[in-house]
Amino acid sequence: MKKIAKKILVTVSLILTLIGSLTFVMTYQNIGFGEKFFYQWIVSTLLAATTMAPIGFMMITVISKIAILIFPNVSEAKRNVAIGVAMALVMEGIMALVTTLNNIGFTALSELITAWWSALIIAH
């Protein structure tokens, strides 16, 4: 039981570190360093972590099935690389959207898309 708890703790720590660092950069891109930065960053991190987990579980299933259809004759290792890249892009896109919505809200679609794209690109 202790071994499982350690694995969960390590996994959660890694996920929060990754999400926290990416939302830090995205929040900075959206609003810069100011008096609201720390609060917005923490909220963005928590929102991204709680929305990405359920979406991630769904998307891994969908992307895996699509990869099998597109690459039926490719080795499993190569297919897993493609799945990993696709998952990274989807998850970063979701993280950028959640962070952007938290930081600037939704006033105009063009403004949201521009801010989302800037946050996504800066995180790469």
Disulfide bonds with the S-S distance in Angstrom:
none
